[in-house]
């Protein structure tokens, strides 16, 4: 019995050390997405000020492989990624749709797009985070790859750039297009 009393603290330390050791091997930038492999959540957003009367809704994601990009004019990383989003549009690699998230006023997002360029096919205003919550957004920017059936295939947290595109998005998009991902 006395040996057990001495071994118990050692066992506790080993178990805690094991959990910490595993935790140190995980990428803190990559949080799991509950949406990957499942349908895009239901949402219906009003259009951004100054754009046509059409907003952005989950039904718009059926029929073609596309990206959903969550951005805000207040987001520093969004400013960094924006030239690359423009490159995606200019090269017609894949349609990009936007959720303009929690702007300080209704004109901030549209003014920002007029200033830096508008890479988005459709864009919706999400002032109360309804769509962002449904997607499980943890911060901007976040980008979701959606197949033609409306299934989320991949989520990336952070600013897109060529290296990330080549490693994470381009191969997945090529595979989805080769499979003929259709609704």
C-alpha positions as CSV (number, residue, x, y, z in Angstrom):
1,X,0.0,0.0,0.0
2,X,2.9,2.4,0.8
3,X,4.4,1.8,-2.7
4,X,1.1,2.8,-4.3
5,X,1.1,6.1,-2.5
6,X,4.6,6.8,-3.9
7,X,3.7,5.7,-7.4
8,X,0.5,7.6,-7.7
9,X,2.1,11.1,-8.2
10,X,4.5,9.6,-10.7
11,X,1.6,8.1,-12.7
12,X,-0.2,11.5,-12.6
13,X,2.9,13.3,-13.9
14,X,3.3,10.7,-16.7
15,X,-0.3,11.1,-17.8
16,X,-0.2,14.9,-17.8
17,X,3.2,14.8,-19.6
18,X,1.7,12.6,-22.2
19,X,-1.2,15.0,-22.9
20,X,1.2,17.9,-23.0
21,X,3.6,16.1,-25.3
22,X,0.8,15.3,-27.8
23,X,-0.4,18.9,-27.6
24,X,3.0,20.3,-28.5
25,X,2.9,18.3,-31.8
26,X,-0.4,19.9,-33.0
27,X,-0.5,22.9,-35.2
28,X,-2.1,25.8,-33.2
29,X,-3.1,27.6,-36.4
30,X,-5.3,24.7,-37.5
31,X,-8.6,24.3,-35.6
32,X,-10.8,21.5,-36.8
33,X,-13.8,22.4,-38.9
34,X,-17.0,20.7,-38.1
35,X,-18.3,21.6,-41.6
36,X,-15.7,19.8,-43.7
37,X,-17.4,17.0,-45.5
38,X,-20.8,18.4,-44.7
39,X,-23.3,20.7,-46.4
40,X,-22.8,24.5,-46.4
41,X,-25.0,25.8,-43.6
42,X,-28.2,27.6,-44.4
43,X,-27.8,31.4,-44.7
44,X,-29.2,34.3,-46.7
45,X,-27.4,37.6,-46.6
46,X,-28.4,41.0,-47.9
47,X,-26.3,42.5,-50.6
48,X,-23.5,45.0,-49.9
49,X,-24.4,48.6,-50.4
50,X,-23.7,49.7,-53.9
51,X,-23.7,46.2,-55.4
52,X,-26.7,44.9,-57.4
53,X,-29.8,43.9,-55.5
54,X,-28.7,40.3,-55.2
55,X,-27.1,39.2,-51.9
56,X,-25.5,35.9,-51.1
57,X,-27.2,32.7,-49.9
58,X,-26.3,29.0,-49.5
59,X,-28.3,28.1,-52.6
60,X,-25.8,30.2,-54.6
61,X,-23.1,27.6,-53.9
62,X,-24.8,24.8,-55.8
63,X,-23.6,24.0,-59.4
64,X,-19.9,24.9,-59.4
65,X,-16.7,24.6,-57.3
66,X,-16.2,27.9,-55.5
67,X,-14.7,29.7,-52.5
68,X,-16.4,31.5,-49.7
69,X,-14.1,34.2,-48.2
70,X,-14.9,35.8,-44.9
71,X,-13.5,39.3,-44.7
72,X,-13.9,42.7,-43.1
73,X,-12.6,46.2,-43.9
74,X,-11.2,46.3,-40.3
75,X,-9.1,43.1,-40.8
76,X,-5.4,43.7,-41.3
77,X,-4.8,40.2,-42.6
78,X,-7.6,40.6,-45.1
79,X,-5.8,43.6,-46.6
80,X,-2.7,41.4,-46.9
81,X,-4.5,38.6,-48.7
82,X,-6.6,40.9,-51.0
83,X,-4.1,41.2,-53.9
84,X,-4.0,37.4,-54.1
85,X,-7.8,37.2,-54.2
86,X,-7.6,39.7,-57.1
87,X,-5.1,37.4,-58.8
88,X,-7.5,34.4,-58.4
89,X,-10.2,36.5,-60.1
90,X,-8.0,37.8,-62.9
91,X,-6.9,34.3,-63.7
92,X,-10.4,32.9,-63.4
93,X,-9.2,30.0,-61.3
94,X,-12.5,29.7,-59.3
95,X,-15.4,32.0,-58.4
96,X,-15.0,33.7,-55.0
97,X,-18.0,34.7,-52.9
98,X,-17.8,36.9,-49.8
99,X,-19.2,37.2,-46.4
100,X,-18.5,40.8,-45.3
101,X,-18.3,40.3,-41.5
102,X,-19.2,42.7,-38.7
103,X,-18.4,46.0,-40.4
104,X,-18.5,49.1,-38.2
105,X,-21.0,50.7,-40.7
106,X,-22.8,49.5,-43.7
107,X,-20.6,51.4,-46.2
108,X,-17.2,50.3,-44.8
109,X,-17.0,47.0,-46.7
110,X,-18.2,48.4,-50.1
111,X,-15.9,51.4,-49.7
112,X,-13.0,49.1,-49.0
113,X,-13.8,47.0,-52.2
114,X,-14.1,50.1,-54.3
115,X,-10.7,51.2,-53.0
116,X,-8.8,47.9,-53.4
117,X,-10.8,46.1,-56.1
118,X,-13.7,43.6,-55.9
119,X,-12.7,40.0,-56.5
120,X,-16.1,38.6,-55.5
121,X,-18.8,37.2,-57.7
122,X,-21.4,37.5,-54.9
123,X,-21.1,39.2,-51.6
124,X,-23.4,39.4,-48.6
125,X,-23.4,41.7,-45.6
126,X,-23.2,39.8,-42.2
127,X,-23.5,42.6,-39.6
128,X,-24.8,40.3,-36.8
129,X,-22.5,37.3,-37.6
130,X,-25.4,35.0,-38.4
131,X,-23.6,33.4,-41.4
132,X,-20.2,33.6,-39.7
133,X,-21.6,31.7,-36.7
134,X,-23.2,29.1,-38.9
135,X,-19.9,28.5,-40.7
136,X,-18.0,28.4,-37.4
137,X,-15.8,31.3,-38.2
138,X,-13.1,32.0,-35.6
139,X,-11.5,35.1,-37.2
140,X,-11.0,36.8,-40.5
141,X,-9.9,36.0,-43.0
142,X,-11.2,32.5,-43.5
143,X,-11.8,30.8,-46.8
144,X,-13.9,27.7,-47.5
145,X,-13.7,25.5,-50.5
146,X,-17.1,24.3,-51.5
147,X,-17.8,21.7,-54.2
148,X,-20.6,21.9,-56.8
149,X,-23.0,19.9,-54.6
150,X,-22.7,22.5,-51.8
151,X,-20.4,20.5,-49.6
152,X,-17.6,22.1,-47.7
153,X,-14.4,20.4,-48.7
154,X,-11.7,22.5,-46.9
155,X,-11.4,25.5,-44.6
156,X,-8.3,27.7,-44.3
157,X,-7.8,30.2,-41.5
158,X,-5.5,33.1,-42.4
159,X,-4.5,35.1,-45.4
160,X,-4.3,33.3,-48.7
161,X,-1.1,33.5,-50.7
162,X,0.5,31.6,-53.6
163,X,2.3,29.0,-51.5
164,X,-0.9,28.1,-49.6
165,X,-2.9,28.1,-52.8
166,X,-0.5,25.8,-54.5
167,X,-0.3,23.4,-51.6
168,X,-3.9,23.4,-50.2
169,X,-6.4,24.7,-52.8
170,X,-5.2,24.1,-56.3
171,X,-4.8,20.3,-55.9
172,X,-8.3,20.0,-54.2
173,X,-9.9,22.1,-56.9
174,X,-8.3,20.1,-59.6
175,X,-9.5,16.9,-58.0
176,X,-13.0,18.2,-57.6
177,X,-13.1,19.3,-61.2
178,X,-11.7,16.0,-62.4
179,X,-14.4,14.1,-60.4
180,X,-17.0,16.3,-62.0
181,X,-18.3,17.4,-58.7
182,X,-21.9,18.0,-59.5
183,X,-25.0,18.4,-57.5
